Amino acid sequence: MRVLMISDVYFPRVNGVSTSIKTFRDEFAGLGISSLLTVPAYPGQEADADPDILRLPSRQVPRDPEDRLMKRAAVHTWRHGLRRGEFDLVHIQTPFLAHYAGVAAARDLGLPVVASYHTYFEHYLQHYVPWVPAGLTQLMARRFTVSQCHAVDAVIAPSTQMATALERYGVRTPIEVIPTGMPPLSFEPGNGARFRARHGIAIGQPVVAFVGRVAHEKNISFLISMLPSLLASVPDALLVIAGEGPARKHFERRVAAAGLGGHVRFLGYLDRSTELADCYRAADVFAFASRTETQGLVLLEAMAQGTPVVSTAVMGTIDVLADARGAVVVAEDERQFAAAVARLLLDPKRRAELGHLALGTARSWSSSALAAKLLTLYRRVCAGRDVKEDSRRGHQSVAGDAHDSAA
């Protein structure tokens, strides 16, 4: 089987979508499944070692300096360069230009098409068009989502909560829950001491880490708001925020205005092959409070490094945290959250126990098993399309015989 994938985002842009795509493609390679991934080119990036990654010319997205939008002329040329018989299925990873290009390519090639629903737009849009009333952006997001989901043969949701939300919107396309799994590389121990030395953090200083896009929808504002309560119990605590995003300057100003500059460190992007694991390993606690996650991969990444988690459980993080014995689930309340973090920071023995349990939880999310599940969906969708085509040809044949008889 050969799959045509298309996405509006991929590395070097670091986020959950990029991670998910790479994880599944790496597992597919081991299963003998090939895929051509079409994504935007990024300024100054190194050439891809993988010959099956096709980069299209792109331009910057307005109001979002991190992301790129593939140029329409390049997408048009790409579509018309595709040939029938090269692929068995189209997999769309994002809902912007890639969605419409992927649907059009599937139609051109007569192929089945599936789409992964990675982004919870109902809460996402209002942060980017704040002048539009929240109720209207939610309605827009739902209609937009339903329209796109009805244009494909199957939808892949990374959590049961996301699948339920899509069904509540009115999506009638079959939905399969297939989260992104943890690849073996995630469990290779990072070097926490090296990370602390590199960033001038004392070995004994209590560190609370957040990893993710520095954007409003990640609810980083809550972590900053709860910090004074945490400092009342742990005066030398440090909140490390690893990631980049459009709201970074906003949060930096907010931290400075609150006089918390000595207790918050913004680190920007960290290299996934080295620094990121070191960051997770260096943290005493991983803190998370996003309301918009469709899965929450960073929770599993932290636990894979043996770092206990303190988190709210909303949307996709509910699935991750449902049976997570290495995590403390807390309501979105500043004092309660801060108290939960403080208890772990002040109790090394309990922290070590939870870290051990966290590693076991992460190991239960096998990327190989989840890739096999996705491959089963691919084959089922392809078989369904073959049945539909046979049925269509049968109807045409019957109609033709009837016409001949009448003649």
VOPA-282058 format. One line per field, with one value per residue (C-alpha): residue number from 1; residue in three letters; x negated, y negated, z negated. Coordinates in steps of 0.1 Angstrom, whole numbers, plus 5000, padded with zeros to 4 digits. Layout:
residues N
seq	NUM, ...
type	ALA, ...
px	X, ...
py	Y, ...
pz	Z, ...
***
This chain:
residues 407
seq	1, 2, 3, 4, 5, 6, 7, 8, 9, 10, 11, 12, 13, 14, 15, 16, 17, 18, 19, 20, 21, 22, 23, 24, 25, 26, 27, 28, 29, 30, 31, 32, 33, 34, 35, 36, 37, 38, 39, 40, 41, 42, 43, 44, 45, 46, 47, 48, 49, 50, 51, 52, 53, 54, 55, 56, 57, 58, 59, 60, 61, 62, 63, 64, 65, 66, 67, 68, 69, 70, 71, 72, 73, 74, 75, 76, 77, 78, 79, 80, 81, 82, 83, 84, 85, 86, 87, 88, 89, 90, 91, 92, 93, 94, 95, 96, 97, 98, 99, 100, 101, 102, 103, 104, 105, 106, 107, 108, 109, 110, 111, 112, 113, 114, 115, 116, 117, 118, 119, 120, 121, 122, 123, 124, 125, 126, 127, 128, 129, 130, 131, 132, 133, 134, 135, 136, 137, 138, 139, 140, 141, 142, 143, 144, 145, 146, 147, 148, 149, 150, 151, 152, 153, 154, 155, 156, 157, 158, 159, 160, 161, 162, 163, 164, 165, 166, 167, 168, 169, 170, 171, 172, 173, 174, 175, 176, 177, 178, 179, 180, 181, 182, 183, 184, 185, 186, 187, 188, 189, 190, 191, 192, 193, 194, 195, 196, 197, 198, 199, 200, 201, 202, 203, 204, 205, 206, 207, 208, 209, 210, 211, 212, 213, 214, 215, 216, 217, 218, 219, 220, 221, 222, 223, 224, 225, 226, 227, 228, 229, 230, 231, 232, 233, 234, 235, 236, 237, 238, 239, 240, 241, 242, 243, 244, 245, 246, 247, 248, 249, 250, 251, 252, 253, 254, 255, 256, 257, 258, 259, 260, 261, 262, 263, 264, 265, 266, 267, 268, 269, 270, 271, 272, 273, 274, 275, 276, 277, 278, 279, 280, 281, 282, 283, 284, 285, 286, 287, 288, 289, 290, 291, 292, 293, 294, 295, 296, 297, 298, 299, 300, 301, 302, 303, 304, 305, 306, 307, 308, 309, 310, 311, 312, 313, 314, 315, 316, 317, 318, 319, 320, 321, 322, 323, 324, 325, 326, 327, 328, 329, 330, 331, 332, 333, 334, 335, 336, 337, 338, 339, 340, 341, 342, 343, 344, 345, 346, 347, 348, 349, 350, 351, 352, 353, 354, 355, 356, 357, 358, 359, 360, 361, 362, 363, 364, 365, 366, 367, 368, 369, 370, 371, 372, 373, 374, 375, 376, 377, 378, 379, 380, 381, 382, 383, 384, 385, 386, 387, 388, 389, 390, 391, 392, 393, 394, 395, 396, 397, 398, 399, 400, 401, 402, 403, 404, 405, 406, 407
type	MET, ARG, VAL, LEU, MET, ILE, SER, ASP, VAL, TYR, PHE, PRO, ARG, VAL, ASN, GLY, VAL, SER, THR, SER, ILE, LYS, THR, PHE, ARG, ASP, GLU, PHE, ALA, GLY, LEU, GLY, ILE, SER, SER, LEU, LEU, THR, VAL, PRO, ALA, TYR, PRO, GLY, GLN, GLU, ALA, ASP, ALA, ASP, PRO, ASP, ILE, LEU, ARG, LEU, PRO, SER, ARG, GLN, VAL, PRO, ARG, ASP, PRO, GLU, ASP, ARG, LEU, MET, LYS, ARG, ALA, ALA, VAL, HIS, THR, TRP, ARG, HIS, GLY, LEU, ARG, ARG, GLY, GLU, PHE, ASP, LEU, VAL, HIS, ILE, GLN, THR, PRO, PHE, LEU, ALA, HIS, TYR, ALA, GLY, VAL, ALA, ALA, ALA, ARG, ASP, LEU, GLY, LEU, PRO, VAL, VAL, ALA, SER, TYR, HIS, THR, TYR, PHE, GLU, HIS, TYR, LEU, GLN, HIS, TYR, VAL, PRO, TRP, VAL, PRO, ALA, GLY, LEU, THR, GLN, LEU, MET, ALA, ARG, ARG, PHE, THR, VAL, SER, GLN, CYS, HIS, ALA, VAL, ASP, ALA, VAL, ILE, ALA, PRO, SER, THR, GLN, MET, ALA, THR, ALA, LEU, GLU, ARG, TYR, GLY, VAL, ARG, THR, PRO, ILE, GLU, VAL, ILE, PRO, THR, GLY, MET, PRO, PRO, LEU, SER, PHE, GLU, PRO, GLY, ASN, GLY, ALA, ARG, PHE, ARG, ALA, ARG, HIS, GLY, ILE, ALA, ILE, GLY, GLN, PRO, VAL, VAL, ALA, PHE, VAL, GLY, ARG, VAL, ALA, HIS, GLU, LYS, ASN, ILE, SER, PHE, LEU, ILE, SER, MET, LEU, PRO, SER, LEU, LEU, ALA, SER, VAL, PRO, ASP, ALA, LEU, LEU, VAL, ILE, ALA, GLY, GLU, GLY, PRO, ALA, ARG, LYS, HIS, PHE, GLU, ARG, ARG, VAL, ALA, ALA, ALA, GLY, LEU, GLY, GLY, HIS, VAL, ARG, PHE, LEU, GLY, TYR, LEU, ASP, ARG, SER, THR, GLU, LEU, ALA, ASP, CYS, TYR, ARG, ALA, ALA, ASP, VAL, PHE, ALA, PHE, ALA, SER, ARG, THR, GLU, THR, GLN, GLY, LEU, VAL, LEU, LEU, GLU, ALA, MET, ALA, GLN, GLY, THR, PRO, VAL, VAL, SER, THR, ALA, VAL, MET, GLY, THR, ILE, ASP, VAL, LEU, ALA, ASP, ALA, ARG, GLY, ALA, VAL, VAL, VAL, ALA, GLU, ASP, GLU, ARG, GLN, PHE, ALA, ALA, ALA, VAL, ALA, ARG, LEU, LEU, LEU, ASP, PRO, LYS, ARG, ARG, ALA, GLU, LEU, GLY, HIS, LEU, ALA, LEU, GLY, THR, ALA, ARG, SER, TRP, SER, SER, SER, ALA, LEU, ALA, ALA, LYS, LEU, LEU, THR, LEU, TYR, ARG, ARG, VAL, CYS, ALA, GLY, ARG, ASP, VAL, LYS, GLU, ASP, SER, ARG, ARG, GLY, HIS, GLN, SER, VAL, ALA, GLY, ASP, ALA, HIS, ASP, SER, ALA, ALA
px	5000, 4989, 5005, 5006, 5004, 5008, 5005, 5003, 4976, 4946, 4911, 4892, 4925, 4928, 4963, 4985, 4995, 4959, 4951, 4982, 4973, 4937, 4946, 4971, 4949, 4920, 4941, 4955, 4920, 4915, 4947, 4937, 4962, 4949, 4962, 4955, 4959, 4966, 4960, 4949, 4912, 4899, 4872, 4837, 4846, 4822, 4829, 4850, 4832, 4864, 4870, 4907, 4912, 4922, 4919, 4940, 4932, 4950, 4957, 4961, 4995, 5009, 5007, 4988, 4950, 4944, 4966, 4965, 4992, 4985, 4988, 5019, 5000, 4976, 5005, 5021, 4990, 4986, 5021, 5017, 4984, 5001, 5008, 5035, 5022, 4994, 5014, 5041, 5055, 5052, 5047, 5053, 5037, 5048, 5080, 5066, 5054, 5042, 5078, 5092, 5061, 5063, 5100, 5094, 5065, 5086, 5113, 5088, 5073, 5105, 5092, 5107, 5098, 5095, 5088, 5072, 5090, 5061, 5074, 5103, 5114, 5143, 5119, 5091, 5107, 5117, 5081, 5072, 5103, 5110, 5131, 5158, 5182, 5173, 5207, 5203, 5168, 5180, 5209, 5184, 5160, 5187, 5202, 5167, 5158, 5190, 5186, 5150, 5157, 5186, 5161, 5141, 5147, 5135, 5124, 5096, 5100, 5072, 5095, 5130, 5139, 5130, 5150, 5180, 5177, 5177, 5208, 5224, 5217, 5236, 5208, 5222, 5190, 5176, 5152, 5123, 5105, 5068, 5044, 5008, 4986, 4952, 4922, 4893, 4871, 4894, 4881, 4844, 4835, 4827, 4799, 4815, 4782, 4769, 4801, 4798, 4761, 4769, 4795, 4780, 4804, 4791, 4792, 4815, 4838, 4874, 4884, 4919, 4920, 4945, 4938, 4960, 4970, 4969, 5003, 5034, 5054, 5028, 5040, 5004, 5020, 5034, 5000, 4986, 5016, 5011, 4974, 4977, 4996, 4969, 4942, 4959, 4951, 4920, 4902, 4874, 4897, 4890, 4915, 4898, 4919, 4904, 4919, 4925, 4957, 4976, 4984, 4948, 4943, 4977, 4968, 4933, 4948, 4974, 4947, 4926, 4956, 4963, 4927, 4923, 4893, 4870, 4893, 4902, 4879, 4890, 4867, 4882, 4880, 4860, 4845, 4866, 4837, 4817, 4828, 4865, 4859, 4834, 4860, 4886, 4859, 4847, 4882, 4894, 4931, 4947, 4977, 5004, 5038, 5047, 5085, 5081, 5060, 5072, 5049, 5021, 4990, 4967, 4982, 4971, 4937, 4931, 4942, 4919, 4890, 4903, 4916, 4948, 4976, 5000, 5028, 5064, 5083, 5102, 5110, 5082, 5062, 5090, 5081, 5044, 5051, 5080, 5057, 5025, 5011, 4982, 5003, 5023, 5055, 5066, 5094, 5086, 5083, 5052, 5048, 5057, 5033, 5005, 5010, 5008, 4976, 4961, 4969, 4948, 4920, 4917, 4920, 4891, 4902, 4937, 4924, 4901, 4930, 4952, 4923, 4919, 4957, 4956, 4931, 4953, 4983, 4964, 4952, 4989, 4993, 4974, 4969, 4967, 5001, 5017, 5001, 5015, 5049, 5046, 5035, 5066, 5087, 5069, 5077, 5113, 5118, 5102, 5123, 5154, 5145, 5140, 5174, 5190, 5172, 5183, 5218, 5217, 5204, 5231, 5258, 5243, 5241, 5278, 5288, 5269, 5285, 5319, 5311, 5299, 5330, 5353, 5335
py	5000, 4965, 4935, 4899, 4876, 4839, 4814, 4777, 4782, 4804, 4802, 4780, 4766, 4784, 4794, 4824, 4827, 4829, 4854, 4875, 4876, 4886, 4913, 4930, 4928, 4943, 4972, 4976, 4979, 5009, 5025, 5021, 4992, 4963, 4927, 4895, 4866, 4832, 4802, 4766, 4755, 4734, 4707, 4718, 4754, 4782, 4807, 4837, 4869, 4887, 4887, 4892, 4858, 4832, 4796, 4771, 4733, 4714, 4680, 4667, 4670, 4636, 4630, 4662, 4660, 4697, 4713, 4714, 4716, 4736, 4714, 4722, 4723, 4748, 4770, 4768, 4780, 4807, 4820, 4822, 4840, 4869, 4900, 4926, 4959, 4944, 4944, 4963, 4937, 4900, 4890, 4854, 4842, 4806, 4786, 4756, 4756, 4792, 4803, 4789, 4800, 4835, 4839, 4826, 4849, 4879, 4869, 4866, 4899, 4918, 4927, 4929, 4901, 4900, 4870, 4867, 4842, 4828, 4793, 4784, 4753, 4744, 4730, 4723, 4697, 4672, 4665, 4656, 4635, 4619, 4592, 4618, 4628, 4662, 4677, 4669, 4683, 4715, 4718, 4711, 4737, 4763, 4757, 4756, 4789, 4807, 4796, 4809, 4842, 4849, 4845, 4876, 4913, 4916, 4893, 4902, 4886, 4888, 4892, 4904, 4869, 4855, 4881, 4874, 4836, 4843, 4865, 4837, 4813, 4835, 4853, 4885, 4897, 4928, 4918, 4940, 4931, 4937, 4917, 4911, 4937, 4934, 4945, 4963, 4932, 4914, 4937, 4931, 4913, 4876, 4859, 4836, 4825, 4815, 4795, 4776, 4768, 4755, 4732, 4721, 4739, 4752, 4790, 4787, 4760, 4772, 4771, 4772, 4776, 4768, 4779, 4769, 4741, 4707, 4697, 4685, 4717, 4737, 4719, 4709, 4678, 4702, 4716, 4681, 4671, 4701, 4694, 4669, 4696, 4721, 4697, 4692, 4729, 4734, 4700, 4711, 4728, 4722, 4725, 4734, 4728, 4747, 4738, 4710, 4693, 4661, 4653, 4655, 4617, 4613, 4638, 4624, 4589, 4604, 4622, 4591, 4570, 4595, 4594, 4631, 4627, 4646, 4675, 4681, 4690, 4690, 4713, 4713, 4744, 4774, 4800, 4831, 4855, 4841, 4811, 4820, 4853, 4835, 4809, 4834, 4853, 4821, 4812, 4823, 4819, 4814, 4790, 4788, 4770, 4767, 4768, 4775, 4807, 4834, 4858, 4842, 4860, 4839, 4856, 4890, 4876, 4863, 4896, 4915, 4897, 4907, 4872, 4870, 4849, 4824, 4816, 4807, 4833, 4817, 4830, 4853, 4852, 4872, 4903, 4900, 4894, 4918, 4946, 4927, 4937, 4913, 4882, 4860, 4847, 4814, 4789, 4756, 4738, 4718, 4728, 4764, 4768, 4750, 4771, 4803, 4792, 4781, 4814, 4832, 4807, 4810, 4848, 4865, 4900, 4895, 4878, 4908, 4932, 4913, 4910, 4948, 4952, 4925, 4945, 4976, 4955, 4942, 4977, 4987, 4964, 4984, 4966, 4999, 5011, 4978, 4977, 5012, 5000, 4971, 4994, 5016, 4985, 4977, 5012, 5011, 4977, 4990, 5021, 5000, 4979, 5010, 5023, 4989, 4989, 5025, 5015, 4984, 5004, 5030, 5004, 4989, 5024, 5031, 4997, 5003, 5038, 5023, 4996, 5021, 5042, 5012, 5003
pz	5000, 5008, 4991, 5003, 4972, 4971, 4942, 4937, 4911, 4904, 4889, 4884, 4870, 4838, 4826, 4820, 4856, 4868, 4841, 4850, 4887, 4881, 4855, 4878, 4909, 4890, 4879, 4914, 4928, 4905, 4918, 4954, 4960, 4980, 4979, 4998, 4975, 4990, 4967, 4968, 4972, 4944, 4947, 4939, 4932, 4940, 4968, 4958, 4956, 4965, 5002, 4997, 4981, 5008, 4998, 5017, 5019, 4992, 4977, 4942, 4925, 4915, 4877, 4872, 4879, 4871, 4898, 4935, 4962, 4993, 5024, 5044, 5077, 5062, 5050, 5084, 5101, 5075, 5081, 5118, 5114, 5096, 5116, 5113, 5100, 5078, 5046, 5028, 5004, 4995, 4958, 4949, 4917, 4914, 4922, 4941, 4977, 4973, 4967, 5000, 5019, 5005, 5013, 5048, 5054, 5042, 5066, 5094, 5087, 5079, 5044, 5009, 4985, 4947, 4925, 4890, 4868, 4847, 4838, 4815, 4835, 4813, 4787, 4811, 4834, 4807, 4798, 4834, 4842, 4808, 4823, 4833, 4805, 4790, 4798, 4835, 4837, 4821, 4846, 4875, 4862, 4860, 4894, 4909, 4892, 4903, 4939, 4940, 4923, 4947, 4976, 4966, 4962, 4926, 4898, 4874, 4839, 4814, 4784, 4775, 4763, 4797, 4814, 4791, 4799, 4836, 4833, 4812, 4840, 4864, 4882, 4898, 4914, 4897, 4869, 4856, 4824, 4830, 4808, 4815, 4798, 4781, 4803, 4787, 4790, 4764, 4737, 4742, 4709, 4712, 4693, 4667, 4652, 4686, 4693, 4660, 4665, 4700, 4688, 4655, 4632, 4599, 4594, 4564, 4576, 4579, 4616, 4630, 4668, 4695, 4731, 4760, 4783, 4765, 4775, 4756, 4762, 4742, 4711, 4701, 4684, 4658, 4650, 4646, 4624, 4600, 4596, 4567, 4547, 4555, 4545, 4511, 4504, 4525, 4527, 4551, 4576, 4613, 4641, 4674, 4705, 4735, 4769, 4793, 4804, 4812, 4775, 4762, 4760, 4743, 4716, 4711, 4705, 4681, 4661, 4659, 4648, 4620, 4608, 4616, 4640, 4616, 4614, 4651, 4679, 4716, 4735, 4770, 4792, 4780, 4804, 4801, 4806, 4777, 4756, 4753, 4735, 4713, 4704, 4693, 4673, 4656, 4644, 4610, 4622, 4656, 4654, 4680, 4681, 4718, 4725, 4762, 4766, 4789, 4772, 4751, 4764, 4742, 4711, 4724, 4734, 4699, 4683, 4707, 4690, 4656, 4647, 4628, 4642, 4626, 4650, 4656, 4675, 4704, 4739, 4752, 4720, 4703, 4723, 4714, 4678, 4672, 4661, 4656, 4623, 4626, 4627, 4604, 4619, 4605, 4612, 4629, 4596, 4590, 4553, 4557, 4587, 4569, 4538, 4558, 4575, 4541, 4525, 4551, 4550, 4513, 4512, 4531, 4522, 4535, 4566, 4573, 4568, 4593, 4617, 4618, 4623, 4650, 4671, 4669, 4681, 4711, 4721, 4724, 4754, 4780, 4813, 4832, 4820, 4829, 4864, 4870, 4860, 4885, 4912, 4906, 4911, 4943, 4957, 4946, 4963, 4995, 4994, 4989, 5019, 5040, 5031, 5040, 5073, 5081, 5072, 5093, 5123, 5117, 5119, 5150, 5166, 5157, 5170, 5202, 5208, 5202, 5227, 5253, 5247, 5252, 5284
***
